Amino acid sequence: MSASLEQRWRELQADWPDGPKLLAVSKGHPAESIRTLAGFGQLDFGESRLQEARPKQESLADLALRWHFIGRLQSNKVRAVVRAFSVIHSIDSLLLAERVARIALEEGQRPSLLLQVKLRDDPTKGGWSRSALEESWEQLQGLSGVSIVGLMTMAPQELPLDGRRQLFEECRALADRFELPECSMGMSGDWREAAAAGATWLRLGSVLFGARLHQAAAG
Ligand SMILES: *Cc1c(COP(=O)(O)O)cnc(C)c1O
C-alpha cells in the first residue's frame, strides 16, 4: 500500500501546477499513510470528523503537522476542533464564526478560518450565499480571536467540468473582492479546473491516498 501511495504522490508532484498548495485529505485513511506522506515533506492534512481525527493526531504528535478541519462543524464540537486544528475550512454561518472566535480567545488559539460559500443551489451542502456573505462581512471583520483568510467551496455532484471551472472562477473573484488571499476549492475529480481558476488549496483525498477504506461523513 505504501508503495502505491508513494507512486501516486510522485505522479501528483510531477503534474503539480504553479500556485496552489496540496491539502492531503486523510479521512478514511490510517495514521501510517499520513506518516509516509510526512516523510516526503507533506505537512498539511485535512480531516472532516473530530472522532476520526483525534486518535490519528495523537499517534502522530511527534510530527509537526498542520491539521485542517474540512467537515461540517457542529457547535458542540467547536472547542475540541479549536484545540486540535489550526485551520478551519468549513465556517458556514455568522453564528458559527462568532462561536469559534469566542472559544478561540478562551483557549488562547488563533485559528485561520475559511468561509464556505455556496454559489449554486445544492441541498446537500451548507454555505454562505453571495448576499449573506455581503451582509455579514462587516461583523466578520470585527471578530477578534480568528484570522479570516479565505473562501472555500465545493461543486455540486452533477455539475460538469466546464461548469465547475466557472464556479471556481466566481469563487476566486468573490475572494478577491473581499481581499481574501486563500481559495480552498478543487477535489480529486476537479482539481485541475480549480487550479486554473486560482485555487490556493487543493483538497485531495482519493487521487492521492486511493479509495477510502471506510466511508467518512461527507463534508
Ligand atoms: C472528502 C473531501 C475531500 C476530498 O475528496 P476526494 O474526492 O477524495 O479528493 C475534499 N473536500 C472535502 C470537504 C471533503 O469532505
The ligand as a Tripos MOL2 file, in Angstrom:
@<TRIPOS>MOLECULE
LIG
   15    15     1     0     0
SMALL
NO_CHARGES

@<TRIPOS>ATOM
      1 C1        -13.5570   14.1440    1.3100 C.3       1 LIG1
      2 C2        -13.3740   15.5650    0.9850 C.ar      1 LIG1
      3 C3        -12.4210   15.9810    0.0370 C.ar      1 LIG1
      4 C4        -11.5610   15.0190   -0.7620 C.3       1 LIG1
      5 O1        -12.3400   14.2760   -1.6420 O.3       1 LIG1
      6 P1        -11.6920   13.4150   -2.8340 P.3       1 LIG1
      7 O2        -12.7340   13.4160   -3.8880 O.co2     1 LIG1
      8 O3        -11.4110   12.0710   -2.2790 O.co2     1 LIG1
      9 O4        -10.4560   14.1040   -3.2750 O.co2     1 LIG1
     10 C5        -12.2760   17.3370   -0.1740 C.ar      1 LIG1
     11 N1        -13.0090   18.2420    0.4940 N.ar      1 LIG1
     12 C6        -13.9380   17.8870    1.3980 C.ar      1 LIG1
     13 C7        -14.7140   18.9440    2.1000 C.3       1 LIG1
     14 C8        -14.1600   16.5390    1.6750 C.ar      1 LIG1
     15 O5        -15.0920   16.1900    2.5810 O.3       1 LIG1
@<TRIPOS>BOND
     1     1     2 1
     2     2     3 ar
     3     2    14 ar
     4     3     4 1
     5     3    10 ar
     6     4     5 1
     7     5     6 1
     8     6     7 2
     9     6     8 1
    10     6     9 1
    11    10    11 ar
    12    11    12 ar
    13    12    13 1
    14    12    14 ar
    15    14    15 1
@<TRIPOS>SUBSTRUCTURE
     1 LIG1         1 GROUP 0 **** ****
